[in-house]
Amino acid sequence: MTDLPLLELPGLLRPVNVPLLREVAMPLPPPGPRTRLHLRQGLDGTLTLRWKGQREVVRWDPGSDQLQTLELAAGEAGHWGLDVRGDRLAVAGPASLQLLDGAGAVLRQHRFPEANGENSCRLGADGSLWHLADLDGGRARLRLLDAAGELLDQRELTHRASGGPAWWLEDAHPTQPTVAVSAGLGQDGAFFLLAHARERRLVLDAPVDGSCFAGWAPGGEAFATLPHHGTQLCLWSLGGAPLRQRELRPMLEALDDGHSWSVCFLDDERLLLPTSEGRLLLVRMAGGEALELRLRGDVRNWDWRQIGLVRLPGSSAPSLLTARSGDRALKVWDLTACVR
């Protein structure tokens, strides 16, 4: 596989070479070169990684540079079935939900009647547990559990689309008891809704058709969306009011490329946007020139689920972390020249 063409589009796009800071060797080898690697990042910056189908997870704390390997008792869990917040991990198996401590010991376990390997879970800011079971016929069941493990409320989700969507949970809000619920309809589109825990009950916002939830801004005052069909990157308030938008069409058409379905916020104004062809763009919501980050020695095909930001000891700027399926190491890249 070769690098994508290096293009410079004055006033629109400028390539920037990003140097490699360090590599972090993984204590476990990948099961195979094509085995998907799932990465989750806690609010404290700790990274948790797991190869699909494996019982072990690896945790890396950039602050202390400590690596830890944990073996999970739960069964199969994909990207959406694993979450981390502080020293707690949640794992959604085919018919179970487990809460574990930082050493991998099971604190609580819940059994549910659904047997589906695509269940997902999230840990809320208030200690709550969110569980979503993707059921047959395009239905889903959303559950809210409190910090003690009591089931507080549950709701069945449906959609009018023929055949029904596939459902999953996005990231939980960083400070409030809110989570985004996404649904994909294949080529027919996508939608999402926000679910809130209020007075021990679930409150669901109206679905937003045609848009993909793309991530929470730092602090959670806003969130980003990307269209399933279209090229407008939008920021919204938590209450759903439009804040600003950036039209991506000129740069994407010039690159003969498309956008992915998620962003990684550097700050409230600047976002990292993976493209469908594997580029990594730094986009400013206020407009102006975007940057294409060129990661030296690495080829294209960045999965938007496999990038994150870490802050290394002694560094005033965040660094980019990448994890590729089949690699034996995490890579940390210097963003200093990009974030000035």
C-alpha positions as CSV (number, residue, x, y, z in Angstrom):
1,M,0.0,0.0,0.0
2,T,1.4,3.4,-0.9
3,D,0.9,6.9,0.5
4,L,-1.9,9.1,-0.9
5,P,-0.7,11.9,-3.2
6,L,0.8,14.9,-1.4
7,L,-1.3,17.9,-2.4
8,E,-1.0,21.6,-1.5
9,L,-4.0,23.7,-2.3
10,P,-3.2,27.3,-1.4
11,G,-5.7,28.9,0.9
12,L,-7.5,25.6,1.2
13,L,-5.2,22.8,2.3
14,R,-1.6,22.6,3.4
15,P,0.4,19.4,4.1
16,V,2.3,19.3,7.4
17,N,4.8,16.6,8.3
18,V,4.2,15.3,11.8
19,P,7.3,13.7,13.5
20,L,7.1,10.5,15.5
21,L,7.8,11.1,19.2
22,R,7.8,7.5,20.5
23,E,6.4,4.0,20.2
24,V,4.8,2.1,23.0
25,A,5.3,-1.7,22.5
26,M,2.2,-3.7,23.2
27,P,2.7,-6.5,25.7
28,L,0.3,-8.8,23.7
29,P,0.8,-9.6,20.0
30,P,-2.1,-9.1,17.6
31,P,-4.0,-12.3,16.9
32,G,-3.7,-11.6,13.2
33,P,-2.7,-8.8,10.7
34,R,-6.4,-8.0,10.0
35,T,-7.8,-8.4,13.5
36,R,-9.5,-5.1,14.4
37,L,-8.1,-3.2,17.3
38,H,-10.6,-1.2,19.5
39,L,-9.4,1.8,21.4
40,R,-11.2,3.6,24.2
41,Q,-9.9,6.7,26.0
42,G,-10.9,7.7,29.5
43,L,-11.4,11.3,30.6
44,D,-8.1,11.0,32.6
45,G,-6.2,10.2,29.3
46,T,-5.7,6.5,30.1
47,L,-6.0,4.3,27.0
48,T,-7.6,0.9,26.9
49,L,-7.1,-1.3,23.9
50,R,-8.5,-4.7,22.9
51,W,-8.3,-6.8,19.8
52,K,-11.7,-8.1,18.7
53,G,-12.5,-11.5,20.1
54,Q,-9.8,-11.4,22.7
55,R,-10.4,-11.6,26.5
56,E,-7.4,-9.5,27.4
57,V,-7.3,-5.7,27.3
58,V,-4.2,-3.5,27.6
59,R,-4.3,-0.2,29.5
60,W,-1.7,2.5,29.1
61,D,-1.3,5.6,31.3
62,P,0.6,8.2,29.3
63,G,1.3,10.2,32.6
64,S,3.1,7.3,34.4
65,D,4.0,5.4,31.2
66,Q,2.6,2.2,32.9
67,L,1.2,-0.7,30.9
68,Q,-1.2,-3.1,32.4
69,T,-2.8,-6.3,30.9
70,L,-6.2,-7.4,32.2
71,E,-8.1,-10.6,31.4
72,L,-11.8,-10.1,31.2
73,A,-14.3,-12.8,32.2
74,A,-16.9,-11.4,29.8
75,G,-17.5,-12.9,26.4
76,E,-17.2,-11.3,23.0
77,A,-17.4,-7.5,23.0
78,G,-16.6,-5.2,20.1
79,H,-15.7,-1.5,20.0
80,W,-19.1,-0.4,21.4
81,G,-19.1,-3.1,24.1
82,L,-16.2,-1.7,26.1
83,D,-15.9,1.6,28.0
84,V,-13.6,3.1,30.6
85,R,-13.9,6.0,33.0
86,G,-11.2,6.5,35.6
87,D,-10.4,3.2,37.2
88,R,-13.6,1.5,36.1
89,L,-14.2,-0.6,33.0
90,A,-17.6,-1.7,31.7
91,V,-17.9,-4.6,29.3
92,A,-21.1,-5.6,27.4
93,G,-21.0,-9.3,26.4
94,P,-23.6,-11.2,24.4
95,A,-26.1,-11.3,27.3
96,S,-24.3,-9.6,30.2
97,L,-22.9,-6.3,31.5
98,Q,-19.9,-6.3,33.8
99,L,-18.4,-3.5,35.8
100,L,-14.7,-4.0,36.7
101,D,-12.2,-2.2,38.8
102,G,-8.7,-1.1,37.6
103,A,-7.2,-4.5,38.4
104,G,-9.8,-6.4,36.4
105,A,-11.9,-7.7,39.3
106,V,-15.6,-7.9,38.7
107,L,-17.5,-5.4,40.9
108,R,-20.9,-6.1,39.5
109,Q,-22.5,-8.4,36.9
110,H,-25.9,-8.2,35.2
111,R,-27.6,-10.7,33.1
112,F,-30.1,-9.8,30.4
113,P,-32.3,-12.0,28.2
114,E,-30.9,-10.8,24.9
115,A,-28.1,-12.8,23.4
116,N,-26.5,-10.4,21.0
117,G,-22.8,-9.8,20.4
118,E,-23.4,-6.2,19.3
119,N,-24.6,-4.9,22.6
120,S,-22.9,-1.7,23.8
121,C,-22.4,0.1,27.1
122,R,-21.2,3.4,28.5
123,L,-20.2,4.7,31.9
124,G,-21.9,8.0,32.8
125,A,-20.3,11.0,34.6
126,D,-22.5,10.4,37.6
127,G,-21.4,6.7,38.0
128,S,-24.4,5.4,36.1
129,L,-24.3,2.5,33.6
130,W,-25.9,2.7,30.2
131,H,-26.6,-0.5,28.3
132,L,-28.0,-0.9,24.8
133,A,-29.2,-4.2,23.4
134,D,-29.5,-4.3,19.6
135,L,-32.5,-6.6,19.0
136,D,-33.9,-8.3,16.0
137,G,-36.2,-6.5,13.6
138,G,-34.4,-3.2,14.0
139,R,-35.4,-2.7,17.6
140,A,-33.1,-1.8,20.5
141,R,-33.6,-1.7,24.3
142,L,-31.9,1.1,26.2
143,R,-31.3,0.5,30.0
144,L,-30.2,2.9,32.7
145,L,-28.6,1.6,35.9
146,D,-27.4,3.6,38.8
147,A,-24.0,3.4,40.4
148,A,-25.2,0.7,42.8
149,G,-26.3,-1.5,39.8
150,E,-30.1,-1.0,40.3
151,L,-32.1,-0.9,37.0
152,L,-33.7,2.5,37.0
153,D,-35.5,2.6,33.7
154,Q,-35.5,1.0,30.2
155,R,-37.0,2.0,26.9
156,E,-37.5,0.1,23.6
157,L,-36.3,2.0,20.6
158,T,-37.8,1.6,17.1
159,H,-37.6,3.3,13.7
160,R,-40.0,3.4,10.8
161,A,-37.3,2.3,8.3
162,S,-38.0,-1.0,6.6
163,G,-35.7,-3.7,7.8
164,G,-34.7,-1.6,10.8
165,P,-31.5,0.1,11.8
166,A,-28.4,-1.2,13.7
167,W,-28.1,0.6,17.0
168,W,-25.1,1.5,19.2
169,L,-24.1,3.9,22.0
170,E,-21.7,6.7,21.3
171,D,-19.5,8.3,24.0
172,A,-21.2,9.5,27.2
173,H,-21.2,13.2,28.0
174,P,-18.0,14.2,29.9
175,T,-19.9,15.8,32.8
176,Q,-23.6,15.2,32.5
177,P,-25.8,12.1,32.6
178,T,-26.3,12.1,28.9
179,V,-25.3,9.7,26.1
180,A,-25.8,9.7,22.3
181,V,-27.6,6.8,20.7
182,S,-26.7,6.2,17.0
183,A,-28.4,4.1,14.4
184,G,-27.3,3.2,10.9
185,L,-29.5,2.4,8.0
186,G,-26.8,1.3,5.5
187,Q,-27.0,3.3,2.3
188,D,-30.4,4.7,3.3
189,G,-28.9,7.0,5.9
190,A,-28.3,7.3,9.7
191,F,-29.7,9.2,12.7
192,F,-29.0,9.7,16.3
193,L,-30.7,10.9,19.5
194,L,-29.6,12.1,22.9
195,A,-30.8,10.2,26.0
196,H,-30.7,11.8,29.4
197,A,-31.0,10.5,32.9
198,R,-33.4,12.8,34.9
199,E,-34.8,12.0,38.3
200,R,-33.9,8.4,37.8
201,R,-35.8,8.1,34.5
202,L,-34.8,8.1,30.8
203,V,-35.7,11.1,28.8
204,L,-35.2,10.8,25.0
205,D,-34.8,13.7,22.6
206,A,-36.3,13.5,19.2
207,P,-34.2,11.7,16.6
208,V,-32.0,13.8,14.3
209,D,-32.5,12.2,10.9
210,G,-29.7,12.2,8.2
211,S,-26.9,13.1,10.7
212,C,-24.2,11.2,12.5
213,F,-23.1,12.1,16.0
214,A,-19.4,12.9,15.7
215,G,-18.3,13.7,19.2
216,W,-18.4,16.0,22.3
217,A,-16.5,19.2,22.4
218,P,-14.1,19.6,25.4
219,G,-16.1,20.2,28.5
220,G,-19.3,19.0,26.8
221,E,-20.8,22.5,26.0
222,A,-21.3,21.4,22.4
223,F,-21.3,18.4,20.1
224,A,-20.4,17.9,16.5
225,T,-22.4,16.2,13.7
226,L,-21.6,15.0,10.2
227,P,-24.2,14.3,7.5
228,H,-24.7,10.8,6.1
229,H,-25.1,12.5,2.7
230,G,-23.5,15.9,2.5
231,T,-20.3,17.7,3.6
232,Q,-21.3,20.1,6.4
233,L,-19.5,19.7,9.7
234,C,-21.8,21.3,12.4
235,L,-21.5,22.2,16.0
236,W,-24.6,22.3,18.3
237,S,-25.3,23.3,21.8
238,L,-26.3,20.6,24.3
239,G,-29.9,21.9,24.0
240,G,-29.8,21.3,20.2
241,A,-29.3,24.9,19.0
242,P,-27.0,25.4,16.0
243,L,-23.7,27.2,16.9
244,R,-21.6,27.1,13.7
245,Q,-20.9,25.1,10.7
246,R,-18.0,24.4,8.3
247,E,-18.5,23.4,4.6
248,L,-16.0,20.6,3.8
249,R,-17.0,20.2,0.1
250,P,-14.2,22.3,-1.5
251,M,-11.3,20.5,0.2
252,L,-12.9,17.1,-0.1
253,E,-13.7,17.5,-3.8
254,A,-10.2,18.8,-4.5
255,L,-8.8,15.7,-2.7
256,D,-11.4,13.4,-4.4
257,D,-12.1,12.2,-0.9
258,G,-14.9,12.0,1.7
259,H,-15.3,12.5,5.4
260,S,-15.5,9.8,8.0
261,W,-18.2,9.7,10.7
262,S,-16.4,11.1,13.8
263,V,-14.0,13.9,14.8
264,C,-11.4,14.3,17.5
265,F,-11.5,17.7,19.2
266,L,-8.2,19.5,19.8
267,D,-10.1,22.4,21.4
268,D,-13.5,24.1,20.9
269,E,-12.3,25.6,17.5
270,R,-10.1,22.9,16.0
271,L,-10.9,19.3,15.1
272,L,-9.1,16.3,13.6
273,L,-11.1,14.8,10.8
274,P,-10.2,11.4,9.3
275,T,-11.3,11.0,5.7
276,S,-12.8,8.0,4.0
277,E,-9.5,7.5,2.0
278,G,-7.4,7.5,5.2
279,R,-6.1,11.1,5.3
280,L,-6.1,13.0,8.6
281,L,-7.2,16.7,8.4
282,L,-7.0,19.4,11.0
283,V,-10.0,21.7,10.4
284,R,-10.9,25.0,11.9
285,M,-14.6,25.7,12.5
286,A,-14.1,29.4,11.7
287,G,-12.9,28.5,8.2
288,G,-9.6,29.1,6.5
289,E,-6.8,26.8,5.5
290,A,-7.0,23.2,6.7
291,L,-3.9,21.0,7.4
292,E,-3.3,17.5,6.2
293,L,-1.2,15.7,8.8
294,R,1.4,13.6,7.2
295,L,2.6,10.9,9.6
296,R,6.1,10.0,8.5
297,G,6.7,6.4,7.7
298,D,3.1,5.4,8.0
299,V,0.7,4.8,5.1
300,R,-3.0,5.7,4.9
301,N,-6.1,4.0,6.2
302,W,-6.5,5.5,9.6
303,D,-9.6,4.2,11.3
304,W,-11.4,7.0,13.2
305,R,-11.8,4.6,16.1
306,Q,-8.1,4.3,16.5
307,I,-6.8,7.8,17.1
308,G,-6.8,9.9,20.2
309,L,-5.0,12.7,22.0
310,V,-2.6,12.2,24.9
311,R,-0.6,14.6,27.0
312,L,2.9,13.4,27.8
313,P,4.7,14.5,31.0
314,G,6.5,17.8,30.5
315,S,4.6,18.7,27.3
316,S,2.3,21.7,27.1
317,A,0.6,20.6,23.9
318,P,-1.4,17.4,23.2
319,S,0.2,14.7,21.1
320,L,-1.6,12.4,18.6
321,L,-1.9,8.7,19.4
322,T,-2.5,6.2,16.6
323,A,-3.2,2.5,16.9
324,R,-3.5,0.3,13.8
325,S,-4.9,-3.1,13.6
326,G,-2.1,-5.6,13.2
327,D,0.6,-3.3,14.7
328,R,2.6,-4.3,17.7
329,A,3.0,-0.8,19.1
330,L,1.1,2.4,19.8
331,K,2.6,5.5,18.1
332,V,2.7,9.0,19.6
333,W,3.2,12.0,17.2
334,D,4.3,15.5,17.8
335,L,1.5,18.1,17.1
336,T,3.5,21.1,18.2
337,A,3.8,22.6,14.7
338,C,0.1,22.0,14.1
339,V,-1.4,23.6,17.2
340,R,0.5,26.9,17.5
